[in-house]
Amino acid sequence: MKKHSKLLLGALVVVLAMAVVPAAAFAQSGSEAPPSPAQALLKALTDTAAQTLNMSPESFIQAMRSGQTPAELAQEAGVSTEELAAAMQETWNAQGEVFIGKFIENGLPPKYGRRHHFRTIRRWTKTAAETLEMPTRAFVKELRSGQTPAQIAEAHGSSGQAVTEAIVAAEKARLDKAVAEGKLTQEKADEILARVTEAAVQWVENGRPKPPRGH
């Protein structure tokens, strides 16, 4: 039993060392973005370990960052590794079911990064140029001169609203296809479309691309 607890604790320590500390830091950063199921699971493990050792989560994380292991912290607190492992296992079992359910339902989380951002803005640029009946290169040239998509639209006898509506319509078509293919639920598609609409308005009016979260 003792050997099993040490192995279990060792596995959980790996999880903490690789993911909990960064996730906990994210949770404490003041970001308004809701935590993902994985972040919620990892934060729950951190909170459980800290509570079992009579520490605050912040103190537990700081101790981990300084190089101490949960086993060493448990010894200092007069708590056995078996007790610590059992508490964390209980949290893992309870929270893990939620995480697994979300994973089965939604699959992998959306990818973030410059490449995905670039593809989104490239689509929007192409759609805007087509809406204004302009060559894409000409539209991009005017963008680079400092004009916003709305200003370019007005100069070509259209409006920023028309460009925004065209972008939103094109993105909605992509989302509808994903729903039809079973890649997204309708509820999730509606959530994404709301974020896309907000981001598209911002891009058309200000010309500074800010990709919608989770799209």
C-alpha positions in Angstrom: 0.0 0.0 0.0 2.8 2.4 0.9 4.6 1.6 -2.3 1.4 2.1 -4.3 0.9 5.5 -2.6 4.4 6.6 -3.4 3.9 5.7 -7.1 0.6 7.5 -7.2 2.0 10.6 -5.5 4.9 10.5 -7.9 2.5 10.5 -10.9 0.5 13.4 -9.4 3.7 15.3 -8.8 4.6 15.1 -12.4 1.2 16.5 -13.3 1.6 19.3 -10.8 5.1 20.1 -11.9 4.3 20.2 -15.6 0.9 21.8 -15.6 -0.7 22.8 -12.3 1.8 25.5 -11.5 1.3 27.3 -14.8 -2.4 26.7 -14.7 -2.7 28.1 -11.2 -0.6 31.1 -12.1 -3.1 31.7 -15.0 -6.0 31.4 -12.7 -4.5 34.0 -10.4 -3.5 36.4 -13.1 -6.8 38.2 -13.1 -7.8 37.0 -16.6 -11.5 37.1 -17.2 -11.4 34.0 -19.4 -13.0 31.1 -17.7 -10.7 28.1 -16.9 -10.8 25.1 -19.2 -11.8 21.7 -17.7 -8.1 20.8 -17.6 -7.2 23.9 -15.8 -10.1 23.4 -13.3 -8.9 19.9 -12.7 -5.3 20.9 -12.1 -6.3 23.8 -9.9 -8.5 21.4 -7.8 -5.5 19.1 -7.3 -3.4 22.0 -6.2 -6.0 23.3 -3.8 -6.5 19.8 -2.4 -2.7 19.3 -1.8 -2.4 22.7 -0.2 -5.4 22.1 2.1 -4.2 18.7 3.1 -0.8 20.2 4.1 -2.5 23.1 5.9 -1.0 25.6 3.4 -2.5 28.2 1.1 -2.5 27.3 -2.6 -0.1 30.3 -3.2 2.3 29.0 -0.6 2.2 25.5 -1.9 2.9 26.7 -5.5 5.8 28.9 -4.3 7.3 26.0 -2.4 7.0 23.8 -5.5 8.7 26.5 -7.6 11.5 26.7 -5.1 12.3 23.1 -5.7 10.5 21.3 -2.8 8.5 18.2 -3.6 5.0 17.5 -2.1 6.6 14.6 -0.2 9.0 17.0 1.5 6.2 19.4 2.2 4.2 16.6 3.7 7.0 15.6 6.0 7.4 19.2 7.2 3.6 19.4 7.8 3.6 16.1 9.7 1.3 14.5 7.0 2.0 11.1 5.5 2.5 10.7 1.8 -0.3 8.1 1.9 -2.7 10.7 3.3 -1.7 13.3 0.7 -2.0 10.8 -2.1 -5.4 9.6 -1.0 -6.7 13.2 -0.8 -5.4 14.0 -4.2 -6.7 10.7 -5.7 -10.2 11.5 -4.4 -10.1 14.9 -6.1 -8.7 13.3 -9.2 -11.5 10.8 -9.3 -14.3 13.4 -8.8 -12.9 16.2 -11.1 -11.5 13.8 -13.6 -14.9 12.6 -14.6 -15.9 16.1 -15.5 -12.7 16.5 -17.6 -13.2 13.2 -19.4 -16.8 14.0 -20.1 -15.9 17.4 -21.6 -13.1 15.8 -23.7 -15.4 13.1 -25.1 -18.1 15.7 -25.9 -15.8 18.5 -27.4 -12.6 16.8 -28.3 -9.3 18.7 -28.3 -9.5 22.4 -27.3 -9.1 25.0 -30.0 -5.6 25.8 -31.1 -4.3 29.3 -30.4 -1.3 31.0 -32.1 -0.1 33.2 -34.9 -0.7 30.7 -37.6 -4.4 30.3 -36.7 -4.8 34.0 -36.3 -3.2 34.6 -39.7 -5.5 32.2 -41.4 -8.5 33.9 -39.9 -7.4 37.4 -40.9 -6.5 36.2 -44.4 -10.0 34.8 -44.8 -11.5 38.1 -43.6 -9.3 40.1 -45.9 -10.3 38.0 -48.9 -14.0 38.2 -48.0 -13.7 42.0 -47.6 -11.9 42.5 -50.9 -14.5 40.3 -52.7 -17.4 42.3 -51.1 -15.9 45.5 -52.4 -15.1 43.9 -55.8 -11.4 44.7 -55.3 -8.3 42.6 -56.0 -7.1 41.2 -52.7 -3.7 42.7 -53.3 -5.2 46.1 -53.8 -7.2 45.8 -50.6 -4.1 44.7 -48.6 -2.1 47.6 -50.1 -4.6 50.1 -48.7 -4.6 48.3 -45.4 -0.9 48.6 -45.2 -1.1 52.3 -46.0 -2.9 52.7 -42.6 -6.6 52.6 -43.6 -9.1 50.5 -41.8 -11.4 48.1 -43.7 -14.3 50.5 -43.0 -12.4 53.4 -44.5 -11.5 51.4 -47.5 -15.1 50.3 -47.9 -16.4 53.9 -47.8 -13.8 55.0 -50.3 -15.2 52.3 -52.7 -18.8 53.3 -52.3 -19.7 50.7 -49.6 -19.6 50.6 -45.8 -17.9 48.9 -42.9 -21.2 47.3 -42.0 -21.5 45.6 -45.4 -18.0 44.2 -45.0 -18.7 43.0 -41.4 -22.0 41.3 -42.5 -20.2 39.6 -45.4 -17.5 38.3 -43.0 -20.0 37.1 -40.4 -22.0 35.4 -43.1 -19.0 33.5 -44.4 -18.0 32.5 -40.9 -21.5 31.3 -40.2 -21.4 29.2 -43.3 -18.3 27.5 -42.1 -19.8 26.9 -38.6 -23.0 25.5 -40.1 -20.9 23.1 -42.1 -19.1 22.0 -39.0 -22.4 21.4 -37.2 -23.8 19.4 -40.1 -20.7 17.2 -40.1 -21.0 16.7 -36.4 -17.8 18.5 -35.5 -19.6 21.1 -33.4 -22.9 21.3 -31.5 -25.3 24.1 -32.5 -24.9 25.7 -29.1 -21.1 25.8 -29.4 -21.4 27.2 -33.0 -23.7 30.0 -31.7 -21.2 30.9 -29.0 -18.4 31.0 -31.5 -20.4 33.1 -34.0 -21.1 35.7 -31.3 -17.4 36.0 -30.6 -16.6 36.1 -34.3 -19.1 38.9 -34.8 -17.6 41.0 -32.1 -14.0 40.4 -33.4 -15.1 41.2 -37.0 -16.6 44.5 -36.0 -13.4 45.4 -34.1 -11.3 44.5 -37.1 -13.4 46.3 -39.7 -13.7 49.5 -37.6 -10.1 49.6 -36.2 -8.0 47.6 -38.6 -6.2 45.9 -35.7 -6.9 42.1 -35.9 -7.9 40.5 -32.6 -8.9 36.9 -33.2 -12.0 35.7 -31.3 -11.2 33.4 -28.4 -12.1 29.8 -28.9 -12.7 30.1 -32.7 
